[in-house]
Amino acid sequence: MKANLKNLIVAIATGLVIIGAAAFSISPAMAHGQDSIGYDVGVAGQVVNVAYWDKLNVRKWPASYSQKIGEFAPDTIVYIERCIKRPHVSDWCKVGRDNVYGWVNSRYLAIIGQN
């Protein structure tokens, strides 16, 4: 009986690793040029729509409830690595500058050189 339980646990763990790896490997495919939803990626962007006295929170994952890992002041120039869009949910972009690298809501970004 113990051998069956051990095999079941190993099988479940292996399945979770495979599913996690597959999900992670799909996302970076959008990081070259323009992704499937029309976002320019791999370009410089600027923090916009943030009050002069406020900061834009940078999150560990693309969700407003995710852990805050940093912040950017208004008008900060950032590198936009990639953006994602999910139906009926806000669009998020993975950005970086200096030692701060994470996700921000796309409504607070503008690509430099575009109106």
Secondary structure as GFF3:
##gff-version 3
##sequence-region A 1 115
A	DSSP	alpha_helix	2	26	.	.	.	ID=ss1
A	DSSP	three_ten_helix	27	31	.	.	.	ID=ss2
A	DSSP	beta_strand	43	47	.	.	.	ID=ss3
A	DSSP	beta_strand	56	59	.	.	.	ID=ss4
A	DSSP	beta_strand	68	72	.	.	.	ID=ss5
A	DSSP	beta_strand	77	84	.	.	.	ID=ss6
A	DSSP	beta_strand	92	97	.	.	.	ID=ss7
A	DSSP	beta_strand	100	105	.	.	.	ID=ss8
A	DSSP	three_ten_helix	106	108	.	.	.	ID=ss9
A	DSSP	beta_strand	109	111	.	.	.	ID=ss10
###
